[in-house]
Amino acid sequence: MTLTQLEYILAVGDTGSFSQAAVQCHVTQPTLSMQIQKLEDELNVILFDRTKQPVRPTQVGELVLQQARIVVQSSQHLREIVAENKGAISGTLRIGIIPTLAPYLLPLFLNKFMSKFPDVHLVIDEMETQLLVEKIRNNSLDIGIAVTPIDDINIASKVLFYEPFTAYFSPQHPLLQKKHVDESDLSLNEMLLLSEGHCFREQSLGLCKNRKNENVTTNFSFEGGSLETLKKLVDQGDGFTLLPLLATDDVRDKKRLKPFTAPIPTREVSLLHGPHFQRKALLKALIETIITALPKDVPLQKSKQQFKVDNPLGHRS
């Protein structure tokens, strides 16, 4: 069994094709197929169902691929750990980030990090919480940036900052007369929400528990995939949506943003990683870059004037 063979089966598992895997690994397809066959013979198992298109791992193949990914990544990290011990920060870092953070947080720190650490190759994927957590569990991601807590003993987290919620109202909404809003002011019938799978949706629903205004109905409801879509629809409609603080920076009419009365609902944003991540210097560099790039009004610690909104999608079913 060789690392090369493990890299080949991972390529097939990722692409679903022997021919595409060969291109990805810069070898001929016969060479790749022969090495995978040798590994199957050595293990006395069939790793892939070759009758299906795309090619799919067998049940035992799934287990072998999971372990192979850990072995290959650990071997790659050995050189990176040695380099970091000598003072160099380099290598590939795969980061997952949730959609309600990506467009607002990444522009703050990404260029600064790449300029300071040019030998680090960042691979960044935007994805919802549940997929992000699963990819950290199976070692498809090194790092996640998401809302915590995450209920998993195999995932470590480091709090980056606390992000208050703000209500964003349509131009003629009656609640614009108030200086601050309370959770009891908000009606679910008027709220534009993100679609299912977004943790911010579940947190927003959790805040709007009041039902005294639920007899107010509208002829329009919408669930979208991005906060930017919700903002534009609020601009044209008669409802409201909730926004995390970083998403309010480019709002032109700040008067339509209303803060909550204390205690202010707030989400906890953290950096996540799995148990096999040992590149401590790189981790420290990333955390420091993110924190120093944050606007001054983003709190790094939760105050007595805030309460942390639970993350329902962070709990394992």
N, C-alpha and C positions, 0 to 999 in steps of 0.2 A: 504494500500500500504506500502510495507516494502523495505528496502535497499536490503534485500536478494532476493526478487522477481525481483527487477531491475537488480541485478547481474545475475540472472538466464536468463532473456531475452537477456541480452548482450552476455552471453555465447552462447546461441542459434544463435543469430545474427552473432557472430564471427565464429562459427564452421559450421553453416548450418545443425546442427543435434542435436536432443534432446538427443540421447544417448551419443554423444561425449561431449555435454554440461554438462550432469550429471557427467561424469567422471572428467571433468575439475573442477566442483564445489564440487566434493567429496560427492555426494549424489546419491541416487538411481534415476533411470529415472522416476518411478511413482511419487516420491516426487517432483521432478523438474516439471514434467508436471502438477501436481495438483496445485502447487503454481502459475505457469504461467496461468492456467485456472482461478484461483481465481482473478488474476490481470486483466485478460480480462473481467471477469464478473463485476468487480468493475468499470472498465472504459467503459464497454459496447461496446467493440470493439474486432475485431479479429486481433491479432498482427502478426500472421504468416500464410502463405499459406502452410498448412500441406500436400497438395496433390503433391507438387513439391519436387524433390530431386536434390540438397540439399534444405532444407527448406529455404524459402525466406520470408522476412518481407512483409507485405501488405503495401499499400501506407501510411496509417495512422501509421502502425507499424514502418516504417522508421522514422517518426517524433518523435514517442515515444522513439525509441532507441537513437536518437540523444540527446534528453533531459535527458534520463536515464543515458547516459554516463557522462554528465555534473554533474548530481546529485551524482552519485557514486564516481566519481573522486574528487568532491569537499568534500565529506565526508571523503575520504581517506586523502586528503590534510589537513583537519582540524588537525589531529594528528601530521602531519609533520610540520605544521605551528607552533603549540604549542611547539613542540620539538625544532624547530629552535629558537623560542623566548627564550628558556632556554639555548641556545648555542649549541645544538646538530644538526648536519646535517645528515639526514637519509631519508629512504624511496626509492621508485622507481622513476626513471627519464627516460622517453622514449624520445630518441633523433633520429631525422631523419637527414641524411647528404647526399649531392649529390655525385654521383660517381666520379666526377673530383676532389673532396676534400678528400673523405674517405680514400683511401690508403696512402695518403701523410700526412694528418693532424692528423688522429687518432693515429698513432704510436708515434707522438710527445708528446701527452698529456695524453693519456688514462691510462697508468700504473701509472703515477704520481698522477692523480686524484684519482684512486682507492686506492692507497697506503695512500693518505692523508685523504680520506673519505671512510673508509671501510664499513660504515653502509649504504652507498648509493648503491642501485642496479641499474645498468645501463642496459637499453634495447635499443640497437642501430640498426637502420635499414638504409640500403643504398637505396636511391630512387631518382628519377628525381624530378626536381623542382616543376612541376605542382602537382604531387601526394603528395609531402611533404607539400606544401601549403594547399592542400585540407584536409590532415590529421590534420593539426594544426587547421584549421577552424572547423572540426567536433570533435575536442578534442581527436583524436586517438593518437596524439603526444603531448608531453609537449614542446619540444624544437626542432628547426630546425637550421641547419647550412648550409647556402646557399649563393648564389650570389644575391645581392640586386642592385637596389631597388625592392621591392615587392609592387605592387599597391593594397593595401588592408587596409582600415582604421581599421580593426579589428585585424591586426597583427602588433605587435610592433617589432622593430628591434634595435639592438645595433651593431654598426660596430666593427669588431674584427681587421681586417687588410686590406691592399690593396696589391693585388698580380699582379705584372707586367707580361705581356705576353712576351714570347721568341719564336723565330723561330728556328726550329730544321730541319737541312737539311741532305739529303743523302750524302754519302762520296765524290762523284764527282760533286756535284752541283756547278754551276758557281757562285752563290751568296756567296759561302764561301770565295771568294776573298775580300769581303767587310768586314769592321770592324763593321759596323752597317747596318741594313736594314731599309727600309722605306716601308710603306704600299703600295706605288705605285710600288715597286719591285715585289710584290707577285701576282702570277697568280692562279686563282681558278682551272684551269686545272691541276695544279701540286700539289694541296693541298689535303692531306688525312684528312678526317673529321670524327667527331663522328656522330652517327646516329641521326635521328630526336628525339626530346624530351630532348636533352641535351642543357642547356643554353650556354655552351661553344662553341657548334657548331654554334649557331646563332650569337654569338659574333664574332667568327672567320670569318663567312661569311660577317658580317658587315664591317670588316676591309678590306677585299679584294675587294674593289669596282673598282679597276683598270681593264680596259679591253684591254689595248694596246697589251698585250702579249697573249690574248686569242686564237690567231691562233696557238699557241703551243699546240699540242695534244699528249696524251699518250695512250697506249693500255691497261691501267689499271686504274681503279678508285675503291675506297673503302670507305665505311662508317662503322665504328666500334663502339663497345659499351664501349671501354676503351682506355685511353690514352696509356697504356702499349702496346696494340696491335698496335696502330698507330706508336709508337716509333720503334718497331721491324720491321714493314714494311718499314719505312723510312730507317732503317739500310740496308735493302736488295734491295731497289729500287732506283729511281732517282728523287723523289719528295721531299716534305717537309710537316711538320705539325706545328701547333702552340701549345705551352705548357704554362701553368701557372707556375710560378716560383717554387713552391713546387714540381712539377712533374719533375724538372730537376736535383734534388739532386743526383740521382743514375745514371745519364748519364755518361758513361765512357769517351767518347771523347768530352770534353767540347768545343773543337774548332769548333764543328759542331752546337753549340748553338750560335745564333747571336742575340744580343739585338737590340731593335728598337731605332731609332733616336728619340729625344725628339720632341714633348711630347709623352711619352711612353704609349701605350695602357695598361690599368690596370683594373682589376675587383675588385669590392668591396665585401668582404666576411663578412657576418654578422650572428649574432645569433638571431633567431626569436622565438617569443612565442605569444600565444593567450591572449585574454583579461582576462581570468579566472586564469592565472598563478600568484600566489601570493607568491611563495617561494623565496623571495628576497635574502636570505642568500645563498641558494643553487645556484641561478643564478649568484650571485657575485663570488662565489667560482669557478664555472665553467669558467666564463669569465677570471678571473685572472690566472687560471691554463693554459688555452689555450694561452693567451698572453705571459706569462713568458716562455712557451715552444717553442715559435717560433724562428726560426733562426734569427740572428741579421740583415741579409740583407732583411728581410721582413718588409716593412714599416707599421707602425701603423696608419699613417696619410698620406693623399694624398698630394704630393708636387706639385710645379708649373711645374715640369718636367714631370708630368704624366697627362693623361686625362682618366676619368672613362668611360669605355665602357658600353653602356646601356645593360640591361638584357631584351630582348624582351619577354621572357617567364614569366617575373614578372608582366606583365600587364594583367589585367582581360579582357576577351573578352565580 
